[in-house]
Every structure is written in C-alpha cells, then in structure tokens.
Amino acid sequence: MLKKILFITLGSIALFNVTGCDKQEKQEELLKEYGTDYYNTYMSEVKGLDIAEVTLGMLKDLNDKDLENYDLTDLEDCEDETSVKMTLDENNKITKYEYNLKCNK
C-alpha cells in the first residue's frame, strides 16, 4: 500500500512539473512568434539596433488600438513587463531570442 501511495505521489509531482514546463514553452513560443511579427512590422527598419525588445504590454497596446489581433490568452497570467529580447546581426536579422517571463505559475 505504501508503494502505491509513493508511486502515485511521485507520478503526480512529475506530471505537474512536465505540465509547468509545457506552459512555459508555450508562452516562450508565443512571445517568439508575436515578438518576431512585431519586430518585422514595426522595428526592422530602425538602423543600428543590436537588440530589439518586445514586451507583452506592447502587444496588448496594439490589440487595444485594433492594429493587431494577437491571441494573448496563454499569457494572461503574465505581467506587462514579460518580454522577448531579440539579438540582431549587422543586417537586422534576428539571431537569438532571450525570454523574461514574469508569470504566475
């Protein structure tokens, strides 16, 4: 009986951890997709940038102004300061993504 309880408890903990990781990966993927779109649409013509940062607040602002229709449902428990930083090369092409998630787990 003790083995069953231990097995169920450890399984539940493992499942919770995997689910949490999946949520974070989904949030990062959305930030990458929407951040890239934002950068390409509104920032790519700015010369001399090494890093471009797009925050959740910036995405919400575009939605509020009806300029975009980003589905931010999976980011609703995140603060507006949640962001993706994109490192750019000399041709303004994105070479790297860094995420700053400020979300309730």
A tleap script that builds the chain and sets N, CA, C and O, in Angstrom:
source leaprc.protein.ff14SB
mol = sequence {
  NMET LEU LYS LYS ILE LEU PHE ILE THR LEU
  GLY SER ILE ALA LEU PHE ASN VAL THR GLY
  CYS ASP LYS GLN GLU LYS GLN GLU GLU LEU
  LEU LYS GLU TYR GLY THR ASP TYR TYR ASN
  THR TYR MET SER GLU VAL LYS GLY LEU ASP
  ILE ALA GLU VAL THR LEU GLY MET LEU LYS
  ASP LEU ASN ASP LYS ASP LEU GLU ASN TYR
  ASP LEU THR ASP LEU GLU ASP CYS GLU ASP
  GLU THR SER VAL LYS MET THR LEU ASP GLU
  ASN ASN LYS ILE THR LYS TYR GLU TYR ASN
  LEU LYS CYS ASN CLYS
}
set mol.1.N position { 0.821 -1.190 0.000 }
set mol.1.CA position { 0.000 0.000 0.000 }
set mol.1.C position { 0.868 1.258 0.000 }
set mol.1.O position { 0.586 2.216 -0.720 }
set mol.2.N position { 1.911 1.247 0.802 }
set mol.2.CA position { 2.814 2.397 0.864 }
set mol.2.C position { 3.484 2.639 -0.488 }
set mol.2.O position { 3.681 3.787 -0.888 }
set mol.3.N position { 3.834 1.557 -1.192 }
set mol.3.CA position { 4.436 1.698 -2.518 }
set mol.3.C position { 3.480 2.371 -3.491 }
set mol.3.O position { 3.897 3.208 -4.292 }
set mol.4.N position { 2.194 2.013 -3.428 }
set mol.4.CA position { 1.207 2.612 -4.322 }
set mol.4.C position { 1.069 4.106 -4.055 }
set mol.4.O position { 1.019 4.907 -4.988 }
set mol.5.N position { 1.007 4.473 -2.794 }
set mol.5.CA position { 0.872 5.883 -2.434 }
set mol.5.C position { 2.103 6.662 -2.889 }
set mol.5.O position { 1.984 7.754 -3.445 }
set mol.6.N position { 3.279 6.097 -2.653 }
set mol.6.CA position { 4.524 6.743 -3.068 }
set mol.6.C position { 4.569 6.881 -4.587 }
set mol.6.O position { 4.958 7.931 -5.099 }
set mol.7.N position { 4.181 5.849 -5.302 }
set mol.7.CA position { 4.183 5.869 -6.764 }
set mol.7.C position { 3.214 6.930 -7.297 }
set mol.7.O position { 3.561 7.677 -8.212 }
set mol.8.N position { 2.026 6.999 -6.742 }
set mol.8.CA position { 1.026 7.984 -7.174 }
set mol.8.C position { 1.507 9.396 -6.868 }
set mol.8.O position { 1.354 10.298 -7.692 }
set mol.9.N position { 2.081 9.590 -5.696 }
set mol.9.CA position { 2.576 10.910 -5.316 }
set mol.9.C position { 3.700 11.356 -6.242 }
set mol.9.O position { 3.681 12.484 -6.734 }
set mol.10.N position { 4.668 10.496 -6.483 }
set mol.10.CA position { 5.788 10.854 -7.367 }
set mol.10.C position { 5.302 11.078 -8.794 }
set mol.10.O position { 5.790 11.977 -9.479 }
set mol.11.N position { 4.359 10.280 -9.242 }
set mol.11.CA position { 3.792 10.459 -10.583 }
set mol.11.C position { 3.086 11.787 -10.718 }
set mol.11.O position { 3.200 12.456 -11.745 }
set mol.12.N position { 2.351 12.175 -9.680 }
set mol.12.CA position { 1.637 13.459 -9.703 }
set mol.12.C position { 2.611 14.624 -9.748 }
set mol.12.O position { 2.393 15.593 -10.475 }
set mol.13.N position { 3.675 14.532 -8.979 }
set mol.13.CA position { 4.691 15.590 -8.970 }
set mol.13.C position { 5.354 15.694 -10.336 }
set mol.13.O position { 5.555 16.796 -10.846 }
set mol.14.N position { 5.693 14.564 -10.926 }
set mol.14.CA position { 6.324 14.560 -12.244 }
set mol.14.C position { 5.384 15.149 -13.296 }
set mol.14.O position { 5.816 15.928 -14.145 }
set mol.15.N position { 4.119 14.786 -13.244 }
set mol.15.CA position { 3.146 15.310 -14.196 }
set mol.15.C position { 2.990 16.810 -14.033 }
set mol.15.O position { 2.912 17.529 -15.030 }
set mol.16.N position { 2.943 17.299 -12.807 }
set mol.16.CA position { 2.827 18.729 -12.546 }
set mol.16.C position { 4.027 19.480 -13.118 }
set mol.16.O position { 3.867 20.533 -13.734 }
set mol.17.N position { 5.217 18.942 -12.915 }
set mol.17.CA position { 6.430 19.593 -13.418 }
set mol.17.C position { 6.448 19.624 -14.940 }
set mol.17.O position { 6.834 20.631 -15.533 }
set mol.18.N position { 6.038 18.538 -15.575 }
set mol.18.CA position { 6.012 18.496 -17.034 }
set mol.18.C position { 4.990 19.489 -17.567 }
set mol.18.O position { 5.267 20.194 -18.537 }
set mol.19.N position { 3.827 19.556 -16.958 }
set mol.19.CA position { 2.789 20.486 -17.387 }
set mol.19.C position { 3.276 21.917 -17.245 }
set mol.19.O position { 3.034 22.736 -18.132 }
set mol.20.N position { 3.954 22.237 -16.160 }
set mol.20.CA position { 4.500 23.575 -15.969 }
set mol.20.C position { 5.505 23.924 -17.043 }
set mol.20.O position { 5.515 25.053 -17.533 }
set mol.21.N position { 6.345 22.988 -17.419 }
set mol.21.CA position { 7.329 23.224 -18.471 }
set mol.21.C position { 6.642 23.441 -19.810 }
set mol.21.O position { 7.057 24.294 -20.595 }
set mol.22.N position { 5.584 22.663 -20.075 }
set mol.22.CA position { 4.850 22.832 -21.325 }
set mol.22.C position { 4.250 24.222 -21.411 }
set mol.22.O position { 4.269 24.837 -22.477 }
set mol.23.N position { 3.719 24.725 -20.307 }
set mol.23.CA position { 3.121 26.061 -20.279 }
set mol.23.C position { 4.180 27.112 -20.563 }
set mol.23.O position { 3.945 28.037 -21.341 }
set mol.24.N position { 5.339 26.978 -19.943 }
set mol.24.CA position { 6.424 27.937 -20.167 }
set mol.24.C position { 6.884 27.892 -21.620 }
set mol.24.O position { 7.119 28.937 -22.227 }
set mol.25.N position { 7.013 26.698 -22.180 }
set mol.25.CA position { 7.420 26.568 -23.584 }
set mol.25.C position { 6.399 27.223 -24.504 }
set mol.25.O position { 6.768 27.886 -25.474 }
set mol.26.N position { 5.110 27.039 -24.202 }
set mol.26.CA position { 4.037 27.655 -24.997 }
set mol.26.C position { 4.133 29.178 -24.913 }
set mol.26.O position { 3.990 29.871 -25.920 }
set mol.27.N position { 4.374 29.694 -23.706 }
set mol.27.CA position { 4.500 31.142 -23.533 }
set mol.27.C position { 5.700 31.687 -24.300 }
set mol.27.O position { 5.608 32.735 -24.939 }
set mol.28.N position { 6.822 30.978 -24.238 }
set mol.28.CA position { 8.014 31.410 -24.969 }
set mol.28.C position { 7.777 31.366 -26.474 }
set mol.28.O position { 8.203 32.267 -27.197 }
set mol.29.N position { 7.100 30.327 -26.946 }
set mol.29.CA position { 6.821 30.207 -28.376 }
set mol.29.C position { 5.926 31.349 -28.859 }
set mol.29.O position { 6.145 31.902 -29.937 }
set mol.30.N position { 4.912 31.702 -28.050 }
set mol.30.CA position { 4.044 32.824 -28.412 }
set mol.30.C position { 4.825 34.136 -28.431 }
set mol.30.O position { 4.664 34.946 -29.343 }
set mol.31.N position { 5.667 34.342 -27.427 }
set mol.31.CA position { 6.482 35.558 -27.395 }
set mol.31.C position { 7.412 35.620 -28.602 }
set mol.31.O position { 7.616 36.687 -29.181 }
set mol.32.N position { 7.969 34.488 -28.974 }
set mol.32.CA position { 8.844 34.452 -30.142 }
set mol.32.C position { 8.064 34.798 -31.413 }
set mol.32.O position { 8.504 35.620 -32.217 }
set mol.33.N position { 6.905 34.161 -31.584 }
set mol.33.CA position { 6.092 34.402 -32.784 }
set mol.33.C position { 5.608 35.849 -32.861 }
set mol.33.O position { 5.796 36.520 -33.876 }
set mol.34.N position { 4.991 36.320 -31.791 }
set mol.34.CA position { 4.435 37.670 -31.792 }
set mol.34.C position { 5.528 38.732 -31.743 }
set mol.34.O position { 5.401 39.785 -32.368 }
set mol.35.N position { 6.600 38.461 -31.000 }
set mol.35.CA position { 7.714 39.399 -30.947 }
set mol.35.C position { 8.383 39.558 -32.300 }
set mol.35.O position { 8.739 40.667 -32.699 }
set mol.36.N position { 8.554 38.447 -33.005 }
set mol.36.CA position { 9.142 38.489 -34.347 }
set mol.36.C position { 8.243 39.276 -35.291 }
set mol.36.O position { 8.720 40.103 -36.068 }
set mol.37.N position { 6.941 39.014 -35.220 }
set mol.37.CA position { 5.995 39.742 -36.066 }
set mol.37.C position { 6.047 41.243 -35.762 }
set mol.37.O position { 6.097 42.068 -36.673 }
set mol.38.N position { 6.034 41.582 -34.474 }
set mol.38.CA position { 6.100 42.992 -34.061 }
set mol.38.C position { 7.387 43.624 -34.590 }
set mol.38.O position { 7.361 44.716 -35.159 }
set mol.39.N position { 8.502 42.937 -34.399 }
set mol.39.CA position { 9.785 43.466 -34.856 }
set mol.39.C position { 9.769 43.693 -36.373 }
set mol.39.O position { 10.149 44.762 -36.849 }
set mol.40.N position { 9.328 42.679 -37.127 }
set mol.40.CA position { 9.322 42.792 -38.590 }
set mol.40.C position { 8.396 43.896 -39.084 }
set mol.40.O position { 8.691 44.558 -40.079 }
set mol.41.N position { 7.282 44.096 -38.397 }
set mol.41.CA position { 6.298 45.095 -38.826 }
set mol.41.C position { 6.651 46.501 -38.386 }
set mol.41.O position { 6.475 47.447 -39.154 }
set mol.42.N position { 7.146 46.661 -37.162 }
set mol.42.CA position { 7.279 48.000 -36.590 }
set mol.42.C position { 8.710 48.443 -36.287 }
set mol.42.O position { 8.936 49.631 -36.055 }
set mol.43.N position { 9.674 47.537 -36.282 }
set mol.43.CA position { 11.007 47.920 -35.826 }
set mol.43.C position { 12.135 47.601 -36.806 }
set mol.43.O position { 13.227 48.150 -36.660 }
set mol.44.N position { 11.921 46.756 -37.772 }
set mol.44.CA position { 13.019 46.244 -38.594 }
set mol.44.C position { 13.725 47.314 -39.423 }
set mol.44.O position { 14.874 47.120 -39.819 }
set mol.45.N position { 13.069 48.423 -39.689 }
set mol.45.CA position { 13.686 49.490 -40.486 }
set mol.45.C position { 14.574 50.417 -39.655 }
set mol.45.O position { 15.281 51.258 -40.210 }
set mol.46.N position { 14.540 50.270 -38.331 }
set mol.46.CA position { 15.389 51.096 -37.469 }
set mol.46.C position { 16.824 50.593 -37.590 }
set mol.46.O position { 17.099 49.425 -37.313 }
set mol.47.N position { 17.719 51.451 -37.994 }
set mol.47.CA position { 19.119 51.068 -38.209 }
set mol.47.C position { 19.918 51.182 -36.914 }
set mol.47.O position { 19.616 52.008 -36.053 }
set mol.48.N position { 20.932 50.346 -36.793 }
set mol.48.CA position { 21.860 50.433 -35.678 }
set mol.48.C position { 21.439 49.692 -34.420 }
set mol.48.O position { 22.094 49.818 -33.386 }
set mol.49.N position { 20.368 48.929 -34.487 }
set mol.49.CA position { 19.953 48.163 -33.309 }
set mol.49.C position { 20.778 46.892 -33.181 }
set mol.49.O position { 21.014 46.196 -34.168 }
set mol.50.N position { 21.211 46.592 -31.971 }
set mol.50.CA position { 21.857 45.313 -31.679 }
set mol.50.C position { 20.850 44.352 -31.054 }
set mol.50.O position { 20.915 43.137 -31.244 }
set mol.51.N position { 19.918 44.936 -30.303 }
set mol.51.CA position { 18.896 44.152 -29.603 }
set mol.51.C position { 17.560 44.867 -29.765 }
set mol.51.O position { 17.478 46.089 -29.642 }
set mol.52.N position { 16.524 44.097 -30.041 }
set mol.52.CA position { 15.158 44.621 -30.066 }
set mol.52.C position { 14.382 43.887 -28.991 }
set mol.52.O position { 14.456 42.662 -28.893 }
set mol.53.N position { 13.638 44.627 -28.185 }
set mol.53.CA position { 12.849 44.016 -27.118 }
set mol.53.C position { 11.376 44.332 -27.343 }
set mol.53.O position { 11.001 45.474 -27.609 }
set mol.54.N position { 10.548 43.295 -27.231 }
set mol.54.CA position { 9.105 43.450 -27.337 }
set mol.54.C position { 8.495 42.917 -26.052 }
set mol.54.O position { 8.765 41.788 -25.643 }
set mol.55.N position { 7.668 43.744 -25.419 }
set mol.55.CA position { 7.034 43.349 -24.161 }
set mol.55.C position { 5.580 42.943 -24.412 }
set mol.55.O position { 4.989 43.273 -25.440 }
set mol.56.N position { 5.037 42.231 -23.457 }
set mol.56.CA position { 3.626 41.868 -23.505 }
set mol.56.C position { 2.769 43.127 -23.525 }
set mol.56.O position { 1.743 43.167 -24.203 }
set mol.57.N position { 3.176 44.140 -22.797 }
set mol.57.CA position { 2.457 45.406 -22.795 }
set mol.57.C position { 2.381 46.036 -24.182 }
set mol.57.O position { 1.355 46.612 -24.542 }
set mol.58.N position { 3.449 45.933 -24.958 }
set mol.58.CA position { 3.457 46.462 -26.322 }
set mol.58.C position { 2.459 45.706 -27.195 }
set mol.58.O position { 1.755 46.305 -28.007 }
set mol.59.N position { 2.404 44.374 -27.021 }
set mol.59.CA position { 1.461 43.565 -27.797 }
set mol.59.C position { 0.022 43.892 -27.422 }
set mol.59.O position { -0.845 43.998 -28.289 }
set mol.60.N position { -0.228 44.051 -26.117 }
set mol.60.CA position { -1.569 44.410 -25.650 }
set mol.60.C position { -1.985 45.768 -26.214 }
set mol.60.O position { -3.137 45.958 -26.606 }
set mol.61.N position { -1.047 46.704 -26.251 }
set mol.61.CA position { -1.332 48.042 -26.757 }
set mol.61.C position { -1.805 47.986 -28.212 }
set mol.61.O position { -2.758 48.673 -28.580 }
set mol.62.N position { -1.155 47.183 -29.027 }
set mol.62.CA position { -1.581 47.050 -30.425 }
set mol.62.C position { -2.969 46.426 -30.521 }
set mol.62.O position { -3.786 46.844 -31.341 }
set mol.63.N position { -3.237 45.419 -29.677 }
set mol.63.CA position { -4.574 44.824 -29.652 }
set mol.63.C position { -5.619 45.866 -29.260 }
set mol.63.O position { -6.675 45.955 -29.884 }
set mol.64.N position { -5.322 46.652 -28.226 }
set mol.64.CA position { -6.262 47.666 -27.748 }
set mol.64.C position { -6.572 48.710 -28.819 }
set mol.64.O position { -7.683 49.238 -28.874 }
set mol.65.N position { -5.604 49.003 -29.656 }
set mol.65.CA position { -5.786 50.001 -30.717 }
set mol.65.C position { -6.328 49.386 -32.010 }
set mol.65.O position { -6.456 50.068 -33.027 }
set mol.66.N position { -6.644 48.083 -31.956 }
set mol.66.CA position { -7.151 47.340 -33.119 }
set mol.66.C position { -6.186 47.364 -34.305 }
set mol.66.O position { -6.609 47.301 -35.459 }
set mol.67.N position { -4.892 47.456 -34.014 }
set mol.67.CA position { -3.886 47.384 -35.066 }
set mol.67.C position { -3.456 45.951 -35.330 }
set mol.67.O position { -3.008 45.630 -36.431 }
set mol.68.N position { -3.587 45.088 -34.331 }
set mol.68.CA position { -3.260 43.667 -34.440 }
set mol.68.C position { -4.309 42.888 -33.666 }
set mol.68.O position { -5.107 43.456 -32.920 }
set mol.69.N position { -4.290 41.578 -33.857 }
set mol.69.CA position { -5.195 40.710 -33.120 }
set mol.69.C position { -4.406 39.515 -32.584 }
set mol.69.O position { -4.644 38.375 -32.983 }
set mol.70.N position { -3.467 39.787 -31.680 }
set mol.70.CA position { -2.670 38.729 -31.077 }
set mol.70.C position { -3.518 37.991 -30.040 }
set mol.70.O position { -4.179 38.623 -29.216 }
set mol.71.N position { -3.502 36.672 -30.078 }
set mol.71.CA position { -4.207 35.867 -29.075 }
set mol.71.C position { -3.286 35.728 -27.860 }
set mol.71.O position { -2.351 34.927 -27.872 }
set mol.72.N position { -3.550 36.494 -26.838 }
set mol.72.CA position { -2.696 36.542 -25.655 }
set mol.72.C position { -3.263 35.723 -24.498 }
set mol.72.O position { -2.849 35.901 -23.352 }
set mol.73.N position { -4.197 34.837 -24.785 }
set mol.73.CA position { -4.854 34.033 -23.759 }
set mol.73.C position { -3.853 33.270 -22.899 }
set mol.73.O position { -3.984 33.240 -21.675 }
set mol.74.N position { -2.862 32.657 -23.523 }
set mol.74.CA position { -1.883 31.864 -22.766 }
set mol.74.C position { -0.885 32.732 -22.002 }
set mol.74.O position { -0.052 32.212 -21.260 }
set mol.75.N position { -0.962 34.034 -22.179 }
set mol.75.CA position { -0.074 34.966 -21.470 }
set mol.75.C position { -0.846 35.833 -20.485 }
set mol.75.O position { -0.295 36.790 -19.943 }
set mol.76.N position { -2.129 35.507 -20.245 }
set mol.76.CA position { -2.962 36.370 -19.416 }
set mol.76.C position { -2.539 36.415 -17.954 }
set mol.76.O position { -2.893 37.357 -17.245 }
set mol.77.N position { -1.791 35.421 -17.485 }
set mol.77.CA position { -1.318 35.451 -16.095 }
set mol.77.C position { 0.090 36.034 -15.994 }
set mol.77.O position { 0.769 35.866 -14.981 }
set mol.78.N position { 0.521 36.720 -17.052 }
set mol.78.CA position { 1.855 37.327 -17.090 }
set mol.78.C position { 1.748 38.845 -16.959 }
set mol.78.O position { 0.762 39.455 -17.374 }
set mol.79.N position { 2.780 39.433 -16.376 }
set mol.79.CA position { 2.849 40.880 -16.235 }
set mol.79.C position { 3.208 41.524 -17.573 }
set mol.79.O position { 3.800 40.883 -18.441 }
set mol.80.N position { 2.847 42.788 -17.728 }
set mol.80.CA position { 3.126 43.508 -18.971 }
set mol.80.C position { 4.625 43.590 -19.270 }
set mol.80.O position { 5.011 43.771 -20.425 }
set mol.81.N position { 5.474 43.461 -18.244 }
set mol.81.CA position { 6.927 43.527 -18.429 }
set mol.81.C position { 7.508 42.229 -18.999 }
set mol.81.O position { 8.685 42.187 -19.358 }
set mol.82.N position { 6.705 41.186 -19.085 }
set mol.82.CA position { 7.150 39.943 -19.726 }
set mol.82.C position { 7.616 40.298 -21.128 }
set mol.82.O position { 6.937 41.037 -21.841 }
set mol.83.N position { 8.777 39.772 -21.532 }
set mol.83.CA position { 9.326 40.219 -22.816 }
set mol.83.C position { 10.165 39.156 -23.505 }
set mol.83.O position { 10.547 38.137 -22.928 }
set mol.84.N position { 10.429 39.450 -24.764 }
set mol.84.CA position { 11.394 38.690 -25.549 }
set mol.84.C position { 12.405 39.699 -26.092 }
set mol.84.O position { 12.039 40.726 -26.665 }
set mol.85.N position { 13.686 39.379 -25.897 }
set mol.85.CA position { 14.760 40.194 -26.465 }
set mol.85.C position { 15.331 39.427 -27.640 }
set mol.85.O position { 15.631 38.237 -27.541 }
set mol.86.N position { 15.474 40.123 -28.746 }
set mol.86.CA position { 15.989 39.517 -29.966 }
set mol.86.C position { 17.329 40.151 -30.311 }
set mol.86.O position { 17.420 41.363 -30.503 }
set mol.87.N position { 18.355 39.333 -30.387 }
set mol.87.CA position { 19.677 39.807 -30.783 }
set mol.87.C position { 19.710 39.857 -32.306 }
set mol.87.O position { 19.274 38.925 -32.980 }
set mol.88.N position { 20.237 40.962 -32.837 }
set mol.88.CA position { 20.242 41.188 -34.284 }
set mol.88.C position { 21.659 41.191 -34.832 }
set mol.88.O position { 22.604 41.575 -34.142 }
set mol.89.N position { 21.796 40.759 -36.080 }
set mol.89.CA position { 23.102 40.840 -36.737 }
set mol.89.C position { 23.211 42.182 -37.466 }
set mol.89.O position { 22.328 43.031 -37.350 }
set mol.90.N position { 24.291 42.365 -38.210 }
set mol.90.CA position { 24.522 43.642 -38.891 }
set mol.90.C position { 23.499 43.933 -39.991 }
set mol.90.O position { 23.384 45.073 -40.444 }
set mol.91.N position { 22.760 42.918 -40.420 }
set mol.91.CA position { 21.723 43.099 -41.440 }
set mol.91.C position { 20.310 43.171 -40.836 }
set mol.91.O position { 19.315 43.023 -41.546 }
set mol.92.N position { 20.240 43.396 -39.532 }
set mol.92.CA position { 18.971 43.469 -38.795 }
set mol.92.C position { 18.177 42.158 -38.823 }
set mol.92.O position { 16.952 42.174 -38.704 }
set mol.93.N position { 18.853 41.051 -38.976 }
set mol.93.CA position { 18.209 39.739 -38.907 }
set mol.93.C position { 18.351 39.194 -37.490 }
set mol.93.O position { 19.391 39.349 -36.850 }
set mol.94.N position { 17.288 38.555 -37.015 }
set mol.94.CA position { 17.289 38.011 -35.655 }
set mol.94.C position { 18.163 36.764 -35.601 }
set mol.94.O position { 18.014 35.848 -36.410 }
set mol.95.N position { 19.076 36.747 -34.633 }
set mol.95.CA position { 19.975 35.598 -34.491 }
set mol.95.C position { 19.760 34.828 -33.193 }
set mol.95.O position { 20.180 33.677 -33.073 }
set mol.96.N position { 19.100 35.467 -32.215 }
set mol.96.CA position { 18.952 34.830 -30.906 }
set mol.96.C position { 17.767 35.434 -30.173 }
set mol.96.O position { 17.463 36.618 -30.319 }
set mol.97.N position { 17.097 34.588 -29.374 }
set mol.97.CA position { 15.970 35.027 -28.551 }
set mol.97.C position { 16.282 34.784 -27.081 }
set mol.97.O position { 16.838 33.746 -26.721 }
set mol.98.N position { 15.923 35.746 -26.231 }
set mol.98.CA position { 16.008 35.586 -24.779 }
set mol.98.C position { 14.669 35.993 -24.189 }
set mol.98.O position { 14.085 37.002 -24.583 }
set mol.99.N position { 14.188 35.197 -23.237 }
set mol.99.CA position { 12.866 35.424 -22.672 }
set mol.99.C position { 12.967 35.891 -21.225 }
set mol.99.O position { 13.806 35.422 -20.457 }
set mol.100.N position { 12.095 36.823 -20.879 }
set mol.100.CA position { 11.980 37.296 -19.494 }
set mol.100.C position { 10.515 37.127 -19.116 }
set mol.100.O position { 9.704 38.036 -19.295 }
set mol.101.N position { 10.188 35.940 -18.587 }
set mol.101.CA position { 8.813 35.636 -18.211 }
set mol.101.C position { 8.553 36.066 -16.781 }
set mol.101.O position { 9.252 35.658 -15.853 }
set mol.102.N position { 7.541 36.893 -16.621 }
set mol.102.CA position { 7.087 37.309 -15.297 }
set mol.102.C position { 5.632 36.878 -15.188 }
set mol.102.O position { 4.707 37.677 -15.327 }
set mol.103.N position { 5.466 35.584 -14.933 }
set mol.103.CA position { 4.128 34.985 -14.955 }
set mol.103.C position { 3.881 34.206 -13.664 }
set mol.103.O position { 4.805 33.677 -13.046 }
set mol.104.N position { 2.611 34.153 -13.277 }
set mol.104.CA position { 2.216 33.299 -12.155 }
set mol.104.C position { 2.220 31.864 -12.652 }
set mol.104.O position { 1.790 31.572 -13.768 }
set mol.105.N position { 2.715 30.976 -11.803 }
set mol.105.CA position { 2.765 29.567 -12.208 }
set mol.105.C position { 1.605 28.803 -11.680 }
set mol.105.O position { 1.492 27.603 -11.927 }
savepdb mol mol.pdb
quit
